[in-house]
Amino acid sequence: MVATEMNPVAPVVLQLLGRVYCHLCHDMEAALAPIAAEFSAQVEVVDVDEDPALEERWGELVPVLLYQGEEICHYFLDAPAVREVLAKIR
């Protein structure tokens, strides 16, 4: 689908759950940036410690990368899995 002023394409948003003090979270965010740019996707970084429900659900698995609530990968970036998800969307 081609974006036009009359028919804009909704942005693809990946959600990266992590913690401010987590080096694996920062590593995943940095590794994800070029892939997100390649597919014109946005990355929303969410601190699980700011939301008790997220902390309870994902606490020990961070960083976790989600698309529409579905886990793509955790701990380390799985670049092929991310590309596969993004290719299906775009």
C-alpha positions in Angstrom: 0.0 0.0 0.0 1.3 3.4 -1.0 0.9 6.3 1.4 -0.8 9.5 0.1 -2.3 12.5 1.8 -5.7 10.9 1.4 -4.6 7.4 2.4 -1.7 7.5 5.0 -0.2 4.3 6.0 -0.3 3.8 9.8 3.2 3.7 11.3 4.5 0.3 12.4 5.4 0.5 16.1 7.5 -2.0 17.9 7.5 -1.9 21.6 10.7 -2.5 23.5 10.2 -3.3 27.2 13.2 -2.7 29.4 14.7 -0.9 32.3 16.6 2.3 32.5 19.6 0.6 34.2 19.6 -2.5 32.0 22.6 -2.8 29.6 21.0 -5.6 27.6 18.0 -3.3 27.1 20.3 -0.5 25.8 22.1 -3.0 23.6 18.9 -4.3 22.0 17.7 -0.7 21.4 20.9 0.1 19.6 20.9 -3.1 17.5 17.2 -2.6 16.6 17.6 1.0 15.4 19.0 0.3 11.9 16.5 -2.5 11.3 13.6 -0.2 12.4 15.0 2.5 10.1 15.3 0.1 7.2 11.5 -0.7 7.5 10.4 2.8 8.6 9.2 1.4 11.9 9.0 3.3 15.1 10.3 1.9 18.4 8.5 2.8 21.6 10.8 2.2 24.6 8.8 1.4 27.8 10.3 1.1 31.3 8.6 -2.0 32.9 9.3 -0.5 36.3 6.9 2.3 35.6 4.0 -0.1 35.1 3.3 -2.8 37.8 1.4 -5.0 35.3 4.2 -5.0 32.8 6.8 -5.6 35.5 4.8 -8.5 36.8 4.3 -10.0 33.3 7.7 -9.4 31.8 10.0 -8.5 34.7 12.7 -11.1 34.4 12.6 -11.4 30.6 13.6 -7.8 29.7 14.5 -6.7 27.3 11.5 -7.9 25.3 10.6 -6.8 21.8 6.8 -6.9 21.0 4.7 -6.2 18.0 1.0 -5.7 18.8 1.5 -7.4 22.2 3.2 -10.5 20.6 6.8 -11.3 21.6 9.3 -11.2 18.8 12.4 -11.9 21.0 13.8 -11.3 24.5 17.2 -10.8 26.1 19.0 -10.4 22.8 17.8 -9.1 19.4 16.8 -11.8 17.0 17.4 -9.8 13.8 16.0 -12.4 11.4 12.8 -12.7 13.4 12.4 -8.9 13.5 13.0 -8.7 9.7 10.5 -11.5 9.1 7.8 -9.7 11.2 8.4 -6.3 9.6 8.5 -7.8 6.0 5.1 -9.3 6.6 3.7 -5.9 7.6 5.4 -3.8 5.0 
